[in-house]
Amino acid sequence: MPAFTPPTTTPTAPVDDTAMREVLSRFCTGVAVITARRPDGRPAGMAVQSFSSVSLDPPLVCFCPARTSTTWPKISEAGRFAVNVLAADQQELCRQFAVTGGDKFEGVDWRSGVNGAPLLTAALATLECELVEALPGGDHLIALGRVTALTPPERLRETDPLLYFRRTYGRLRSASPAAPASSAAASSSRSASIASARSRSEA
C-alpha cells in the first residue's frame, strides 16, 4: 500500500466566532455537572456540555473547561472529580451550576462518592474519576479522567436525559402509543429531536 501523502493546504480566511457558535449550536448534547471536593473540604461544581467517553480500556472520559473558568482550578486542585449526568427534570439544577460565583450547592441534595467528590441525587448516572491530565485545546482545556467508580447498572435512573440544542433545554420526544404505525415510524426517526423549552441560559 502506498504511503499516505497529506493534502496540500492553502491559507483560508479566519472562521467567524459568531458563525461557529451558531453552527455548533445545531449539535445536540447531553448535560453533566462536574463536581469535586477541594482540599479544604468545600465542594465545587460546574455544568458542561462537552463531556464525552474516550476509552473503555482503560476507562477514560473527558470534558473541556474554558481557560477562563473560575471553577476549573478548584477541580484541578482536587485532582479527582465526579461526572453527574443530568435528567430532563433537572433544568433548574443545571442553571444553578452554570452561573459564575455564589454557592452553587445551596439547597442541592448530594452525598460524597468513594473519591470524596459530590454525587448529585437524582442524576441519571455518575462516574467518579481521577484527573489524568489537562491538555491544551485553544481557548479551552481537554481534561482527561480515568474512571474509578460508577453507578451500578441496577441503580441507574430510567428516565429521559436533559438535552441542550440551539441554546435551549429539551428532552427526547417519544412516539405516542396510540399513533398509527406510519406516524410512529416517522416519530421514531425523529426520536432525538428537541422539545422546545423556555430557558435560554448557556450550560
C-alpha positions in Angstrom: 0.0 0.0 0.0 1.5 3.4 -0.9 2.4 5.8 1.9 -0.2 8.4 2.8 0.5 11.9 1.5 -1.2 14.7 3.3 -3.2 17.0 1.0 -1.7 20.4 0.2 -3.3 23.1 2.3 -4.0 26.6 1.3 -4.5 29.6 3.6 -8.1 30.3 4.4 -10.0 33.2 5.9 -10.4 33.0 9.7 -13.6 31.4 10.9 -16.1 33.9 12.3 -16.7 33.2 16.0 -20.4 34.1 15.8 -20.9 31.8 12.8 -19.1 29.0 14.5 -21.2 29.3 17.7 -24.3 29.3 15.5 -23.3 26.2 13.6 -22.2 24.3 16.7 -25.4 25.1 18.4 -27.0 22.7 16.0 -25.2 19.8 17.6 -27.4 18.3 20.3 -25.6 17.3 23.5 -26.4 15.9 26.9 -25.6 18.0 30.0 -23.5 17.0 33.0 -22.3 18.6 36.2 -18.7 18.1 37.1 -18.1 18.1 40.9 -15.1 17.9 43.2 -14.2 18.3 46.8 -11.5 20.9 47.4 -8.6 20.2 49.8 -10.3 22.4 52.4 -13.5 20.2 52.2 -15.6 22.7 50.3 -17.5 21.4 47.2 -17.0 22.8 43.7 -19.1 22.2 40.6 -19.7 23.4 37.0 -22.2 22.5 34.3 -20.7 21.3 31.0 -21.9 20.1 27.6 -18.5 18.8 26.5 -18.5 15.6 28.5 -17.6 12.5 26.4 -16.5 8.9 26.7 -12.9 8.4 25.4 -11.9 4.8 26.0 -13.2 1.6 27.7 -9.8 0.0 28.2 -8.5 1.9 30.1 -11.8 3.5 31.2 -11.3 7.2 30.2 -13.6 10.1 29.9 -13.1 13.8 29.2 -14.7 17.3 29.4 -13.5 20.7 28.2 -13.5 23.6 30.7 -12.8 27.1 29.4 -9.5 28.6 30.3 -11.4 31.5 31.9 -13.4 29.2 34.2 -13.2 30.1 37.8 -14.3 26.6 38.9 -11.8 24.5 36.9 -8.8 25.5 39.0 -10.7 24.2 42.1 -11.4 20.9 40.3 -7.9 20.6 39.1 -6.5 21.3 42.6 -8.7 18.4 43.9 -7.2 16.0 41.4 -10.3 13.9 41.3 -13.9 14.6 40.2 -17.3 13.2 39.6 -19.4 13.4 36.4 -23.2 13.8 37.2 -25.3 13.1 34.1 -28.4 15.2 34.4 -32.0 14.1 33.8 -34.7 16.1 31.9 -36.3 17.2 35.2 -33.0 18.8 36.4 -33.0 22.0 34.3 -33.0 24.3 37.3 -30.1 22.4 38.8 -28.2 22.8 35.6 -28.8 26.6 35.6 -27.6 26.8 39.2 -24.3 25.2 38.3 -24.0 27.2 35.0 -23.6 30.5 36.8 -20.4 32.1 38.0 -19.9 32.7 41.7 -22.2 32.2 44.6 -22.9 29.0 46.5 -23.8 26.6 43.7 -24.6 23.8 46.2 -27.2 25.8 48.2 -30.3 23.6 48.5 -28.8 20.8 46.5 -29.1 17.3 47.7 -25.8 15.3 47.4 -23.6 12.8 49.0 -19.9 12.0 48.9 -18.7 9.5 46.5 -15.9 7.0 47.0 -13.3 9.5 45.9 -14.9 12.3 48.0 -16.5 14.2 45.1 -20.2 15.2 45.5 -22.7 12.9 43.8 -25.9 14.7 42.9 -29.1 13.0 44.0 -31.4 12.0 41.1 -28.7 12.3 38.4 -29.2 9.7 35.6 -25.8 8.3 36.3 -22.5 9.2 38.0 -18.8 8.4 37.3 -16.0 9.1 39.7 -12.6 9.9 38.1 -9.0 10.6 38.8 -7.7 13.5 36.8 -5.1 12.2 34.4 -4.0 15.4 32.6 -5.3 18.6 31.1 -4.3 19.1 27.5 -4.3 22.4 25.7 -7.3 23.0 23.4 -7.3 26.6 22.2 -9.4 28.7 24.5 -10.4 25.6 26.4 -8.6 22.7 28.0 -9.2 19.0 27.5 -9.5 17.4 30.9 -8.9 13.6 30.8 -10.1 11.5 33.6 -9.7 7.8 34.5 -13.0 6.3 35.8 -12.5 4.7 39.2 -16.1 4.1 40.3 -19.6 4.5 38.7 -23.3 3.9 39.3 -24.1 0.2 39.3 -26.3 -0.8 36.4 -29.2 -1.8 38.7 -29.2 1.7 40.3 -29.2 3.7 37.1 -32.2 6.1 36.8 -34.5 5.2 34.0 -35.8 8.5 32.7 -35.2 11.0 29.9 -31.9 12.9 29.8 -31.5 16.6 29.8 -30.6 17.8 26.3 -29.2 21.1 25.0 -29.9 22.3 21.5 -29.7 25.8 20.0 -29.2 27.4 23.4 -32.4 25.8 24.7 -33.0 22.9 27.1 -35.1 20.0 25.8 -35.9 16.3 26.1 -36.4 13.2 23.9 -39.8 13.2 22.1 -41.2 9.7 22.2 -43.8 8.3 19.8 -47.4 8.1 21.2 -48.5 4.5 21.8 -51.8 5.3 20.1 -50.3 6.8 17.0 -50.7 4.9 13.6 -47.8 2.8 12.5 -46.7 5.3 9.8 -46.8 8.2 12.3 -45.0 6.1 14.9 -42.2 5.3 12.4 -41.9 9.0 11.5 -41.8 9.9 15.1 -39.2 7.3 15.8 -37.0 8.7 13.1 -37.1 12.0 15.0 -36.6 10.4 18.4 -33.6 12.6 19.1 -35.4 15.9 18.2 -35.7 18.5 20.9 -38.9 19.7 22.5 -38.6 23.5 22.9 -38.1 24.9 26.4 -38.2 28.5 27.6 -34.7 28.7 29.1 -32.0 30.5 27.1 -29.1 30.2 29.5 -25.8 28.6 28.5 -25.0 25.3 30.2 
